[in-house]
Amino acid sequence: MALAEAIAELEGVLGARLSTARAERDQHGRSETWFPDAPPDAVAFPESAQEVSEIVKICARHDVPVTAWGTGTSLEGHALPIRGGISLDLTRMDRVLEILAEDMQVRVQPGITREALNTDLRATGLFFPVDPGANASIGGMAATRASGTTTVRYGSMRDNVMALEVVMADGRIIRTGSRAKKTAAGYDLTALMLGSEGTLGVITELTLKLHGQPEAISSAVCAFDTLEAAVETVQLTIQMGIPMARIEFVDDLTAQIFNEANGTNFPAKPHLLIEFHGSEQAVAEASERFGEVVADMGGADFQWATTTEERNRLWRMRHGAYPATIAHRPGCMGLVTDICVPISRLAEAVSATKRDIEAAGLIGPVVGHVGDGNFHSVLLLDPEDADEFKRAKEVAGKMAERALAMGGTVTGEHGIGMGKIGYMRAEHGAGWDAMAQIKRALDPQNILNPGKVVEQN
């Protein structure tokens, strides 16, 4: 690696937009969760795809790693430059390039956040629905194949990205996909890039599918005596074909944490948070049918959020579950993990996870996008207690093994990064070797986000 030469060339291209300042490097070497800091050698701030291409070409010539950075909100260490090199900060590439309202599409740069995008779209009557909770960058959401609370109705990034512009490991700029609703033209390179976590290319532009703002929205929260009853209510609601926009599960501890953080008075029981989108008539009908299911399943404390302010407060509380959970045990760090299982096994998986956490003597609330069979736990740890960390890793391992035994996956939305790379062989078998072959073919020098997703020297 000829790092000094690479940095000198990059300064020639970027000037002051290449930083080797300690504070900047430290900021780009930190994770949201438990991973140790891994600062890059320099941080680059490109403003165009052509500049990204030039940066990657220089780094390829000098065998210097390049790790893309969006907002740094990923949970498995995806954006940490663990082998040094250049952190490629894409936050200055944050424009809406073109709103194609008649086709219900938009072209954007990767650094725009989902909240900023929806603010720009407000006057059009359209919105971008994928909502992972954090105000993540759209490029980062694509690179990690993000989903979230609205996936049960609108799908994940996989379903809402139509085309990409990508800078490859040799600096070539390619375009994948098109604005057409379907295609049978060759390999699906768009799908290949989604979820590749910056290991196959750097996304520099996205064409996204938009949706119409719903005429009516109705949200509610209700409590259950047992988590099994709450999860079975979700299963029954899905089986009955009741159209939900969101259906979220929080356990009894999370309800308590919500009260601590927000001054609410939820009973210390499992809860479901639900939202319906559609016409006034359709929302009213779905709400009534769901209310009947809840009553049959023994749900109680049913509260409807009848105003926009109340709905926003409800979902801000849900999206704020992680920082509220961290605050529940001052001075702790969070080991965050997720799995996804078939809906028919969801109640069993959640119950077993709760038992594992209790048996390990840990504090770990469970929440989830249960309409997709996806749930999470935040295991709260003393950063100085190695035994506690070991027990938490064992619980996370049991969750992953259980998911695979049930026909599920070790991660529904957090992705692989570094944190779950150890489970890839168990989930994919020889398929993981095929992934490594793709990586070697597209990035033979292994300069794009090395050490993530696949094993490669």
VEXDREN-2710 file (C-alpha; in Angstrom, 1 decimal):
% VEXDREN-2710
k/r/px/py/pz
1/MET/0.0/0.0/0.0
2/ALA/1.5/3.3/-1.1
3/LEU/-0.7/5.4/1.2
4/ALA/1.3/8.6/1.2
5/GLU/1.4/8.8/-2.6
6/ALA/-2.4/8.1/-2.7
7/ILE/-3.1/10.9/-0.2
8/ALA/-0.9/13.3/-2.2
9/GLU/-2.8/12.5/-5.4
10/LEU/-6.2/12.8/-3.7
11/GLU/-5.3/16.2/-2.3
12/GLY/-4.6/17.2/-5.9
13/VAL/-8.1/16.2/-6.9
14/LEU/-10.0/17.3/-3.8
15/GLY/-7.9/20.0/-2.2
16/ALA/-9.4/20.9/1.3
17/ARG/-12.1/18.2/0.7
18/LEU/-9.6/15.6/1.7
19/SER/-9.0/15.6/5.5
20/THR/-6.4/13.9/7.6
21/ALA/-7.5/15.7/10.7
22/ARG/-7.8/13.5/13.8
23/ALA/-11.3/14.6/14.7
24/GLU/-12.6/13.9/11.2
25/ARG/-10.9/10.5/11.1
26/ASP/-12.2/9.6/14.6
27/GLN/-15.8/10.5/13.5
28/HIS/-15.6/8.2/10.5
29/GLY/-14.1/5.4/12.6
30/ARG/-17.0/5.0/15.1
31/SER/-19.9/2.7/15.1
32/GLU/-23.4/3.0/16.6
33/THR/-22.9/-0.2/18.6
34/TRP/-20.2/-2.3/20.3
35/PHE/-17.5/-2.4/17.6
36/PRO/-14.1/-0.9/18.5
37/ASP/-13.2/2.3/16.8
38/ALA/-11.4/2.0/13.4
39/PRO/-10.4/5.4/12.1
40/PRO/-9.4/5.7/8.4
41/ASP/-6.1/7.3/7.3
42/ALA/-8.0/10.1/5.5
43/VAL/-11.6/11.2/4.7
44/ALA/-12.6/12.2/1.2
45/PHE/-15.7/14.4/0.5
46/PRO/-16.6/14.0/-3.2
47/GLU/-19.3/16.0/-4.9
48/SER/-19.9/14.0/-8.1
49/ALA/-19.7/10.6/-9.5
50/GLN/-16.7/11.6/-11.6
51/GLU/-14.9/12.6/-8.4
52/VAL/-15.8/9.3/-6.8
53/SER/-14.4/7.6/-9.9
54/GLU/-11.1/9.5/-9.7
55/ILE/-10.8/8.7/-6.0
56/VAL/-11.3/5.0/-6.6
57/LYS/-8.9/5.0/-9.6
58/ILE/-6.2/6.6/-7.4
59/CYS/-6.8/4.2/-4.6
60/ALA/-6.7/1.2/-7.0
61/ARG/-3.4/2.3/-8.4
62/HIS/-1.9/2.4/-4.9
63/ASP/-3.8/-0.5/-3.4
64/VAL/-5.5/1.6/-0.8
65/PRO/-8.9/0.5/0.7
66/VAL/-12.0/2.7/0.1
67/THR/-15.0/2.4/2.5
68/ALA/-18.1/4.4/1.7
69/TRP/-19.8/6.4/4.4
70/GLY/-23.3/7.8/4.6
71/THR/-24.7/8.8/8.0
72/GLY/-23.0/6.1/10.0
73/THR/-26.2/4.7/11.4
74/SER/-25.6/1.0/10.4
75/LEU/-25.5/-1.5/13.3
76/GLU/-23.1/-4.2/12.2
77/GLY/-19.9/-2.1/11.6
78/HIS/-20.6/-1.9/7.9
79/ALA/-18.9/1.5/7.4
80/LEU/-15.9/1.1/9.6
81/PRO/-12.6/1.2/7.6
82/ILE/-11.1/-1.7/9.5
83/ARG/-8.1/-1.9/7.2
84/GLY/-7.5/1.8/7.1
85/GLY/-7.3/3.7/3.9
86/ILE/-9.9/6.3/2.7
87/SER/-13.4/6.9/4.2
88/LEU/-15.5/8.0/1.3
89/ASP/-18.0/10.4/2.8
90/LEU/-20.9/10.9/0.4
91/THR/-22.9/13.4/2.4
92/ARG/-22.2/16.3/0.0
93/MET/-23.8/14.3/-2.8
94/ASP/-27.3/15.0/-1.4
95/ARG/-29.4/16.4/-4.1
96/VAL/-32.7/15.4/-5.6
97/LEU/-31.8/15.3/-9.3
98/GLU/-35.2/14.8/-10.9
99/ILE/-38.7/14.2/-9.7
100/LEU/-40.6/12.1/-12.3
101/ALA/-44.1/12.6/-10.8
102/GLU/-46.1/11.1/-13.7
103/ASP/-44.1/7.9/-13.4
104/MET/-44.0/8.1/-9.5
105/GLN/-40.2/8.0/-9.5
106/VAL/-37.4/10.2/-8.4
107/ARG/-33.6/10.3/-9.1
108/VAL/-31.4/11.2/-6.2
109/GLN/-27.8/11.3/-5.1
110/PRO/-26.8/8.8/-2.4
111/GLY/-26.1/11.3/0.4
112/ILE/-29.7/12.6/0.7
113/THR/-31.4/11.3/3.8
114/ARG/-34.8/9.7/3.7
115/GLU/-36.4/12.6/5.8
116/ALA/-34.8/15.2/3.5
117/LEU/-36.1/13.4/0.5
118/ASN/-39.7/13.2/1.8
119/THR/-39.5/16.9/2.7
120/ASP/-38.6/17.7/-1.0
121/LEU/-41.4/15.5/-2.2
122/ARG/-44.1/16.9/0.1
123/ALA/-45.7/19.2/-2.6
124/THR/-46.0/16.3/-5.1
125/GLY/-48.4/14.2/-3.1
126/LEU/-45.8/11.4/-3.3
127/PHE/-43.5/9.9/-0.7
128/PHE/-40.7/7.4/-0.3
129/PRO/-41.9/4.8/2.2
130/VAL/-38.9/2.8/3.4
131/ASP/-38.4/3.7/7.0
132/PRO/-35.7/2.0/9.0
133/GLY/-36.2/4.4/11.9
134/ALA/-32.8/6.2/11.7
135/ASN/-32.6/9.2/9.4
136/ALA/-30.2/7.2/7.2
137/SER/-28.8/8.2/3.8
138/ILE/-30.6/6.7/0.8
139/GLY/-27.3/5.3/-0.6
140/GLY/-26.5/3.6/2.7
141/MET/-30.1/2.2/2.8
142/ALA/-29.6/0.7/-0.6
143/ALA/-26.1/-0.7/0.2
144/THR/-27.5/-2.5/3.2
145/ARG/-30.8/-3.4/1.6
146/ALA/-32.6/-1.6/4.4
147/SER/-36.2/-2.1/5.5
148/GLY/-38.2/-1.1/8.5
149/THR/-41.6/-0.3/10.0
150/THR/-43.4/0.1/6.7
151/THR/-42.0/-3.0/4.9
152/VAL/-45.1/-5.1/5.6
153/ARG/-47.0/-2.9/3.1
154/TYR/-44.5/-1.1/0.9
155/GLY/-41.5/-3.5/0.8
156/SER/-37.8/-3.0/1.4
157/MET/-35.2/-1.2/-0.6
158/ARG/-35.1/-4.3/-2.8
159/ASP/-38.6/-3.5/-3.9
160/ASN/-38.2/0.3/-4.2
161/VAL/-34.9/0.8/-6.1
162/MET/-35.3/0.7/-9.9
163/ALA/-31.9/1.7/-11.2
164/LEU/-28.5/2.7/-10.0
165/GLU/-25.3/4.5/-11.0
166/VAL/-22.3/2.7/-9.5
167/VAL/-18.6/3.3/-9.5
168/MET/-16.8/0.0/-9.8
169/ALA/-13.5/-1.0/-8.1
170/ASP/-11.4/0.1/-11.2
171/GLY/-13.2/3.4/-11.4
172/ARG/-15.6/2.6/-14.2
173/ILE/-19.0/4.2/-13.9
174/ILE/-21.8/1.8/-14.8
175/ARG/-25.6/2.1/-14.8
176/THR/-27.9/-0.7/-13.7
177/GLY/-31.6/-1.2/-14.3
178/SER/-33.9/1.3/-15.9
179/ARG/-37.1/3.4/-15.3
180/ALA/-39.2/0.6/-16.8
181/LYS/-41.4/-1.4/-14.3
182/LYS/-39.9/-4.7/-15.5
183/THR/-37.1/-6.1/-17.6
184/ALA/-35.8/-9.4/-18.8
185/ALA/-32.5/-8.0/-20.1
186/GLY/-29.6/-9.9/-18.6
187/TYR/-28.3/-10.3/-15.1
188/ASP/-30.0/-8.1/-12.4
189/LEU/-27.0/-5.9/-11.5
190/THR/-29.2/-3.6/-9.5
191/ALA/-30.3/-6.4/-7.2
192/LEU/-26.6/-7.5/-6.9
193/MET/-25.6/-4.1/-5.6
194/LEU/-28.5/-3.8/-3.1
195/GLY/-27.2/-5.3/0.1
196/SER/-23.6/-5.6/-1.1
197/GLU/-22.6/-3.1/1.6
198/GLY/-20.2/-1.2/-0.6
199/THR/-18.0/-4.3/-1.3
200/LEU/-18.8/-4.5/-5.0
201/GLY/-19.2/-0.8/-6.0
202/VAL/-20.0/2.7/-4.7
203/ILE/-23.5/3.8/-5.4
204/THR/-23.5/7.4/-6.8
205/GLU/-27.1/7.7/-8.0
206/LEU/-30.4/6.0/-7.4
207/THR/-33.8/5.9/-9.2
208/LEU/-36.5/5.2/-6.7
209/LYS/-40.1/4.1/-6.8
210/LEU/-42.5/6.5/-5.1
211/HIS/-46.0/6.0/-3.6
212/GLY/-49.0/8.2/-3.3
213/GLN/-49.6/9.8/0.1
214/PRO/-52.5/7.9/1.6
215/GLU/-55.9/9.7/1.9
216/ALA/-56.4/8.5/5.5
217/ILE/-54.1/7.1/8.2
218/SER/-55.1/5.4/11.4
219/SER/-52.7/4.3/14.2
220/ALA/-53.3/2.4/17.4
221/VAL/-51.5/0.7/20.3
222/CYS/-52.8/-2.2/22.4
223/ALA/-51.5/-4.4/25.2
224/PHE/-51.6/-8.2/25.7
225/ASP/-51.0/-10.3/28.7
226/THR/-48.5/-12.5/26.9
227/LEU/-46.1/-12.0/24.1
228/GLU/-47.5/-15.2/22.5
229/ALA/-50.9/-13.6/22.3
230/ALA/-49.5/-10.4/20.7
231/VAL/-47.5/-12.3/18.1
232/GLU/-50.4/-14.7/17.3
233/THR/-52.6/-11.6/16.8
234/VAL/-50.1/-10.5/14.1
235/GLN/-50.2/-13.9/12.5
236/LEU/-54.0/-14.0/12.5
237/THR/-54.2/-10.4/11.1
238/ILE/-52.0/-11.4/8.2
239/GLN/-53.8/-14.6/7.5
240/MET/-57.1/-12.7/7.4
241/GLY/-55.7/-10.3/4.7
242/ILE/-56.2/-7.2/6.7
243/PRO/-54.0/-4.6/4.9
244/MET/-51.5/-3.1/7.4
245/ALA/-49.0/-0.3/6.7
246/ARG/-47.1/-1.0/10.0
247/ILE/-47.4/-3.6/12.7
248/GLU/-44.8/-3.5/15.4
249/PHE/-44.2/-5.6/18.5
250/VAL/-42.6/-4.3/21.8
251/ASP/-42.2/-6.5/24.8
252/ASP/-43.0/-5.6/28.5
253/LEU/-39.5/-4.2/29.2
254/THR/-39.7/-1.9/26.1
255/ALA/-43.1/-0.6/27.3
256/GLN/-41.4/0.3/30.6
257/ILE/-38.6/2.0/28.7
258/PHE/-41.1/4.0/26.7
259/ASN/-42.6/5.2/29.9
260/GLU/-39.2/6.2/31.3
261/ALA/-38.2/8.1/28.2
262/ASN/-41.5/9.6/27.1
263/GLY/-43.7/10.0/30.2
264/THR/-46.3/7.6/28.9
265/ASN/-48.2/5.2/31.1
266/PHE/-48.2/1.9/29.1
267/PRO/-48.8/-1.1/31.3
268/ALA/-45.7/-3.4/31.7
269/LYS/-47.0/-5.8/29.1
270/PRO/-46.2/-6.7/25.5
271/HIS/-47.8/-4.3/23.0
272/LEU/-48.6/-4.0/19.3
273/LEU/-48.3/-0.7/17.4
274/ILE/-50.4/-0.7/14.3
275/GLU/-51.0/1.7/11.4
276/PHE/-53.4/1.5/8.4
277/HIS/-53.1/3.6/5.1
278/GLY/-55.7/4.0/2.4
279/SER/-59.1/5.6/1.7
280/GLU/-61.3/6.8/4.6
281/GLN/-63.5/3.8/4.0
282/ALA/-60.7/1.2/3.7
283/VAL/-58.9/2.5/6.8
284/ALA/-62.1/2.4/8.8
285/GLU/-62.9/-1.1/7.7
286/ALA/-59.4/-2.4/8.4
287/SER/-59.4/-0.7/11.8
288/GLU/-62.7/-2.3/12.8
289/ARG/-61.6/-5.8/11.7
290/PHE/-58.3/-5.5/13.5
291/GLY/-60.1/-4.3/16.6
292/GLU/-62.2/-7.5/16.5
293/VAL/-59.1/-9.7/16.2
294/VAL/-57.5/-7.9/19.2
295/ALA/-60.7/-8.5/21.3
296/ASP/-60.7/-12.1/20.3
297/MET/-57.1/-12.5/21.4
298/GLY/-57.5/-10.8/24.7
299/GLY/-55.9/-7.5/23.9
300/ALA/-56.6/-4.5/26.2
301/ASP/-55.8/-0.8/26.7
302/PHE/-56.6/-0.2/23.0
303/GLN/-55.8/3.4/22.2
304/TRP/-56.2/5.1/18.8
305/ALA/-54.0/7.9/17.8
306/THR/-56.6/10.1/16.1
307/THR/-54.5/13.2/15.1
308/THR/-51.3/13.6/13.1
309/GLU/-49.5/14.8/16.2
310/GLU/-50.5/11.7/18.2
311/ARG/-49.5/9.4/15.3
312/ASN/-46.1/11.2/14.9
313/ARG/-45.5/10.9/18.7
314/LEU/-46.3/7.2/18.6
315/TRP/-43.8/6.4/15.8
316/ARG/-41.1/8.8/17.2
317/MET/-41.3/6.8/20.4
318/ARG/-40.9/3.5/18.4
319/HIS/-38.1/4.9/16.3
320/GLY/-36.4/6.2/19.5
321/ALA/-36.4/2.8/21.1
322/TYR/-32.7/2.3/20.7
323/PRO/-31.5/5.5/22.5
324/ALA/-34.2/5.1/25.1
325/THR/-33.0/1.6/25.7
326/ILE/-29.4/2.7/26.1
327/ALA/-30.5/5.3/28.6
328/HIS/-32.3/2.6/30.6
329/ARG/-28.9/1.4/31.9
330/PRO/-26.6/4.5/32.1
331/GLY/-23.1/3.9/31.0
332/CYS/-23.9/0.8/29.0
333/MET/-23.3/-0.1/25.4
334/GLY/-25.7/-2.0/23.2
335/LEU/-25.1/-5.2/21.3
336/VAL/-27.9/-5.1/18.8
337/THR/-29.0/-8.1/16.8
338/ASP/-31.8/-9.2/14.6
339/ILE/-33.2/-12.3/13.0
340/CYS/-36.1/-13.1/10.6
341/VAL/-38.2/-16.3/10.6
342/PRO/-41.3/-17.5/8.9
343/ILE/-44.4/-16.0/10.4
344/SER/-45.6/-19.4/11.6
345/ARG/-42.5/-19.7/13.8
346/LEU/-42.4/-16.1/15.1
347/ALA/-44.1/-16.6/18.5
348/GLU/-41.8/-19.6/19.2
349/ALA/-38.7/-17.7/18.2
350/VAL/-39.6/-14.6/20.3
351/SER/-40.4/-16.7/23.4
352/ALA/-37.2/-18.7/23.1
353/THR/-35.2/-15.5/22.7
354/LYS/-36.7/-14.0/25.9
355/ARG/-35.9/-17.1/27.8
356/ASP/-32.3/-17.1/26.6
357/ILE/-31.8/-13.5/27.6
358/GLU/-33.3/-14.2/31.1
359/ALA/-31.2/-17.3/31.6
360/ALA/-28.1/-15.4/30.7
361/GLY/-28.8/-12.8/33.3
362/LEU/-28.9/-10.0/30.8
363/ILE/-31.1/-7.0/30.2
364/GLY/-32.3/-7.1/26.6
365/PRO/-35.7/-5.8/25.4
366/VAL/-37.2/-7.3/22.3
367/VAL/-38.9/-5.3/19.5
368/GLY/-39.7/-6.1/16.0
369/HIS/-41.3/-5.6/12.6
370/VAL/-43.3/-8.7/13.3
371/GLY/-45.4/-8.4/10.2
372/ASP/-42.3/-9.6/8.4
373/GLY/-41.2/-12.1/10.9
374/ASN/-38.3/-9.8/11.8
375/PHE/-37.4/-8.9/15.4
376/HIS/-34.5/-7.4/17.3
377/SER/-32.9/-7.4/20.7
378/VAL/-30.7/-4.7/22.3
379/LEU/-28.5/-6.5/24.8
380/LEU/-27.3/-3.9/27.4
381/LEU/-23.8/-4.4/28.5
382/ASP/-21.2/-3.0/30.9
383/PRO/-18.3/-2.1/28.5
384/GLU/-15.8/-3.2/31.2
385/ASP/-17.4/-6.6/31.8
386/ALA/-15.9/-9.2/29.5
387/ASP/-18.1/-12.0/30.9
388/GLU/-21.3/-10.1/30.2
389/PHE/-20.2/-9.5/26.6
390/LYS/-19.4/-13.2/26.2
391/ARG/-22.9/-14.1/27.5
392/ALA/-24.5/-11.6/25.1
393/LYS/-22.6/-13.0/22.1
394/GLU/-23.8/-16.5/23.1
395/VAL/-27.4/-15.3/23.2
396/ALA/-27.0/-13.6/19.8
397/GLY/-25.5/-16.9/18.5
398/LYS/-28.4/-18.9/19.8
399/MET/-30.8/-16.5/18.1
400/ALA/-29.0/-16.9/14.7
401/GLU/-28.8/-20.7/15.0
402/ARG/-32.5/-20.8/15.9
403/ALA/-33.5/-18.7/12.9
404/LEU/-31.6/-21.0/10.5
405/ALA/-33.2/-24.1/12.1
406/MET/-36.6/-22.5/11.5
407/GLY/-35.9/-21.8/7.9
408/GLY/-35.1/-18.1/8.5
409/THR/-32.1/-15.8/8.2
410/VAL/-29.5/-14.5/10.6
411/THR/-30.5/-10.9/9.7
412/GLY/-33.7/-9.5/8.3
413/GLU/-32.5/-6.0/7.9
414/HIS/-29.3/-5.1/9.8
415/GLY/-27.0/-6.8/7.3
416/ILE/-23.7/-8.6/7.7
417/GLY/-20.9/-6.1/8.0
418/MET/-18.4/-7.6/10.5
419/GLY/-20.9/-8.6/13.2
420/LYS/-22.6/-11.5/11.4
421/ILE/-19.9/-12.6/8.9
422/GLY/-19.3/-15.7/11.2
423/TYR/-22.8/-17.0/10.3
424/MET/-22.6/-16.7/6.5
425/ARG/-21.2/-20.2/6.0
426/ALA/-24.0/-21.8/8.1
427/GLU/-26.7/-19.8/6.2
428/HIS/-25.4/-20.0/2.6
429/GLY/-23.1/-23.0/2.5
430/ALA/-21.4/-23.1/-1.0
431/GLY/-23.4/-20.1/-1.9
432/TRP/-21.0/-18.0/0.3
433/ASP/-18.1/-19.3/-1.9
434/ALA/-20.0/-18.1/-4.9
435/MET/-20.4/-14.6/-3.3
436/ALA/-16.6/-14.6/-2.7
437/GLN/-16.1/-15.4/-6.4
438/ILE/-18.3/-12.5/-7.4
439/LYS/-16.3/-10.2/-5.1
440/ARG/-13.0/-11.4/-6.6
441/ALA/-14.2/-10.9/-10.1
442/LEU/-15.5/-7.3/-9.5
443/ASP/-12.9/-6.2/-7.0
444/PRO/-9.7/-8.4/-7.5
445/GLN/-7.6/-6.1/-5.3
446/ASN/-10.1/-6.2/-2.5
447/ILE/-10.1/-2.5/-2.0
448/LEU/-13.8/-1.9/-1.6
449/ASN/-14.8/-2.1/2.1
450/PRO/-12.6/-5.1/2.8
451/GLY/-13.3/-7.5/5.6
452/LYS/-17.1/-7.3/5.2
453/VAL/-19.7/-9.8/3.9
454/VAL/-17.3/-12.3/2.4
455/GLU/-13.9/-13.8/3.4
456/GLN/-11.1/-12.6/1.2
457/ASN/-7.4/-12.0/1.8
END
